[in-house]
Amino acid sequence: MYGTQPVLPLNETRKSIHVKVNINKKKRLKMSKFEVGDKAIKPKGYAFPCTVVGVFETLAGNVRVVGEMDEYGLLHIFNENQLEPATDE
């Protein structure tokens, strides 16, 4: 039921969201074919010309790439193999 949990003040948290980020602190991020700022396209299926705004590794160790669609600003998280570097054509 709603309202049964106490509301915490803004400066107090029960659990830090940074815990998951630091689980693999000693492990380095796998090499990715993308860096933030790279232009990319989705070569199969629907068109998604984008700029890479994030590259990260999941807890399972898989590389994910966040692309921001150039025309609309839509963010999408891709498996790295779903995108290709954009060419200047």
N, C-alpha and C positions, 0 to 999 in steps of 0.2 A: 504494500500500500504506500502511496505517496506521503511524504512528510515524516516518515518514521526515522530517517537518518538525520543526525544533527548536522547543521551547516557549519563548516569550518571557516574561520576568518581567512581572508585572502593571503595572509602571510604565514599560514600554518597548513601543512600537508601531512597526510598519514604515511605516504609512501612517495619517494622521489621518482619521477618519470625517467630520471637519468640512470636508474639501475640497469635497465636493459641495454643502454648504450655502452656501458662499461663492462659488460659480461666478457667480451672478447678483446679487452684492452690490449693484451699482449699480441694478439693476432693482427697482422696487417691486412688491409683491404686488398683483395685480389686485383690484379691489373685489369683495367677496363679499357675498352676501345674508345670511351668517351670521357670528356672532362667538362666541367661546368663552362658554359659559353659556346660549346660546339653546336653547329647546325646539324640537324639530322632529319631523315625522312623514314616513313614506314613504307617499305617497298611492296608489301602484300596487303590485300584487302583494302580497307578504307584509307584515304589519303590523310596524313598527319604530318605536315611540315612543321618542324618545331626547333626550339632552342633548348639545349640541355640545361636544366636548372638544379639538378641534383643527381648524385651517383652514390649509392650506398649498398651495403651488404646486409642481407636478411640474417636472422639468427641462425638459419640453416646454412648460411655461407653462400647464398646465391646473390649475384650482382643484379641490382635493379637500377633503372635509369628513369629519372623524372623529366618528361618533356613538356614544355609550355608551348602550346600551339600558337604559331606566329600570328594568325589572323584574329583569333578569338580570345587568346589568353588562357584557354582551358588547360588544366594540368592533368597529365596521365602518367601512371607508373607502368613501365614496360620491363619485360625481360630484356636483357641486353641484346639477345639475338633477334629481337623483333625490329630493331632499328638499324639503319645504315647511315654512315656519314653522308651529308648532303654534298653534291658536287656543284660547282659554279658553272651552270649551263645557261 
